[in-house]
Amino acid sequence: MFRSKKYNIVFLALTLGVPFSIFKIIGGRVIVREFGIFGYFLICVGIIDLLLNLCRSFQAYGIFSGKVSYCFFSTIGNIFSKEEFFLGIDTLFSFFIVVIFLWSNLITKLTSTENFFWVSAVTVNVLAVGFTQLWCAYHLRD
């Protein structure tokens, strides 16, 4: 999207990766409170994803080197040389969490702090899609 690859990496990490991490962490917390143990898996994956996205952002600025994926699932995808496919699975999984929370009314189970972070993550994520569309329309016009 941006002319500089490092800006693209940081933009994607902060506007997609971090919000997806928040959905997983908060979703896991609510599931633990309401249903039990499965939520811990979501919390762990969310924390791993958050750390990977922050590392990926730092890596873009040369703070450290090495291969860092955006998320837990794409890291697994590297094993099978299918990182992009598994990144797509992660995206679908993250949106699936949001949809489940909306349609099952689990969204009402969020604490005020969780609600603040959830709404912030949705806001950043949705606005980033709009910004990306405008940027592409302007810069990639015929």
Solvent accessible surface area in square Angstrom, and as a share of the most:
residue,aa,sasa,rsa
1,M,54,0.24
2,F,56,0.23
3,R,209,0.76
4,S,34,0.22
5,K,150,0.63
6,K,75,0.32
7,Y,109,0.42
8,N,29,0.15
9,I,25,0.13
10,V,26,0.15
11,F,36,0.15
12,L,71,0.35
13,A,0,0.00
14,L,81,0.40
15,T,18,0.11
16,L,59,0.29
17,G,10,0.09
18,V,27,0.15
19,P,2,0.01
20,F,10,0.04
21,S,0,0.00
22,I,32,0.16
23,F,3,0.01
24,K,0,0.00
25,I,34,0.17
26,I,10,0.05
27,G,0,0.00
28,G,0,0.00
29,R,109,0.40
30,V,0,0.00
31,I,25,0.13
32,V,38,0.22
33,R,109,0.40
34,E,75,0.34
35,F,145,0.61
36,G,27,0.26
37,I,143,0.73
38,F,115,0.48
39,G,0,0.00
40,Y,118,0.45
41,F,89,0.37
42,L,3,0.02
43,I,32,0.16
44,C,73,0.44
45,V,3,0.02
46,G,0,0.00
47,I,79,0.40
48,I,69,0.35
49,D,2,0.01
50,L,50,0.25
51,L,102,0.51
52,L,36,0.18
53,N,1,0.01
54,L,66,0.33
55,C,46,0.28
56,R,39,0.14
57,S,12,0.08
58,F,102,0.43
59,Q,43,0.19
60,A,21,0.16
61,Y,107,0.41
62,G,62,0.60
63,I,115,0.59
64,F,75,0.31
65,S,103,0.66
66,G,48,0.46
67,K,145,0.61
68,V,19,0.11
69,S,4,0.02
70,Y,28,0.11
71,C,4,0.02
72,F,55,0.23
73,F,33,0.14
74,S,0,0.00
75,T,60,0.35
76,I,54,0.27
77,G,0,0.00
78,N,53,0.27
79,I,133,0.67
80,F,126,0.52
81,S,100,0.65
82,K,114,0.48
83,E,36,0.16
84,E,135,0.60
85,F,129,0.54
86,F,39,0.16
87,L,43,0.21
88,G,40,0.38
89,I,65,0.33
90,D,4,0.02
91,T,47,0.27
92,L,129,0.64
93,F,49,0.21
94,S,0,0.00
95,F,83,0.35
96,F,115,0.48
97,I,10,0.05
98,V,20,0.11
99,V,72,0.41
100,I,69,0.35
101,F,2,0.01
102,L,99,0.49
103,W,214,0.75
104,S,62,0.40
105,N,90,0.46
106,L,18,0.09
107,I,43,0.22
108,T,89,0.52
109,K,94,0.40
110,L,21,0.10
111,T,62,0.36
112,S,99,0.64
113,T,85,0.50
114,E,6,0.03
115,N,67,0.34
116,F,130,0.54
117,F,96,0.40
118,W,7,0.02
119,V,79,0.46
120,S,38,0.25
121,A,3,0.02
122,V,51,0.29
123,T,63,0.37
124,V,66,0.38
125,N,5,0.03
126,V,92,0.53
127,L,119,0.59
128,A,7,0.06
129,V,90,0.52
130,G,36,0.34
131,F,96,0.40
132,T,42,0.24
133,Q,122,0.54
134,L,131,0.65
135,W,40,0.14
136,C,40,0.24
137,A,60,0.47
138,Y,132,0.50
139,H,66,0.29
140,L,121,0.60
141,R,150,0.55
142,D,190,0.98
